[in-house]
Every structure is written in structure tokens, then in C-alpha cells.
Amino acid sequence: MYFTDRGIEELEKRRGEEEVSLAWLSEQLRTFVDLNPDFEVPVERLATWLARLDDEDDDED
């Protein structure tokens, strides 16, 4: 188990039933990076990965 799994599990346990918009998530990521600039690259990678998830499906057709 990766160390980050604990945080992901806590997120799912505490907020897993909530529905949020991608606009809300984007704003939270921006705020997080503003407060923690050292995490800019990993957050950018996560956001890009999430944005392009459907691209993998398009390549298979």
C-alpha cells in the first residue's frame, strides 16, 4: 500500500457520499497549490491525467 492510500481512504470515508462538480474540484486544487506550491507539478499531473481519461478510450476504437 502506498502512503497516499491512507489519505485517499480518509477522503472516501469522510466525503465519499458527496457529489461535487469538476469546477469545485478545480478550485480546491488551485487553492491547495496556492497554499502548497511544492505540489504544483503533482497536482498538474493529476489534473491532466483526469482531463485525458477518455482519450485512452478513443485510442482503442
Secondary structure as UniProt FT lines:
FT   HELIX           4..15
FT   TURN            16..17
FT   HELIX           22..35
FT   HELIX           37..39
FT   HELIX           40..51
FT   HELIX           53..60
//
